[in-house]
Amino acid sequence: MSRVSSSLPITHNLHALQHPRLFSIFSSSRVRVPAFPYRRGMSTSGVPTAMTTTPPTSSNAGDGTAEPSDVLVQYVVLRRDLINTWPLGSIVTQGCHAAVFAIWSHVDRADTTAYLAASNIHSMNKVTLEVKGEAQIKNLAEKLKADGIEHKLWIEQPENIPTCLATRPYPKSLVSSYFKKLQLCK
């Protein structure tokens, strides 16, 4: 078997070693895993520098404007009544469905592209919040829709149950006001 060729620390290669198919892919002499951009330097807080800086953003949310240093964030909102009655894995899966759908369906937006950029991929900011139940999540979805905030209200099928909501990535200053009254999901 050939040796794994990488400029990453050995800890990043351990993931490939744990899965035989991945190891065979990464052990090819033609494949080289590049160093992550955030490895270049550290801030004074010990956080990699690319994680403390935010790429320039341009807002696609109506007439609002974002500050150049505004952090990009994706909001995920879950229903507390389902958290109390459904298995945790099912709730997490619902949130994942909504988050991926919101990103994928708005991948052409400048904010989404910046959120997914290689320099930002290890510092995606998400805020997971909760509402009491179905009525509250539907109300939130209607308010976001009325104000042009792009999001996905995930409806579990075939039961037709609205389970969660996720926005596409936005500058925090443009969308945080819609979520300030909601509690962090615990």
Secondary structure, DSSP 8 states (H G I E B T S, - for coil): -----BSS-HHHHHHHHHSHHHHHHHTSTT--B---GGGG-B-TTSSBHHHHS-------STT----TT--EEEEEEEEHHHHHHS-HHHHHHHHHHHHHHHHHTTTTSHHHHHHTSTTTTT---EEEEEESSHHHHHHHHHHHHHTT--EEEEEETTTTEEEEEEE--EEHHHHHHHHTTSEE--
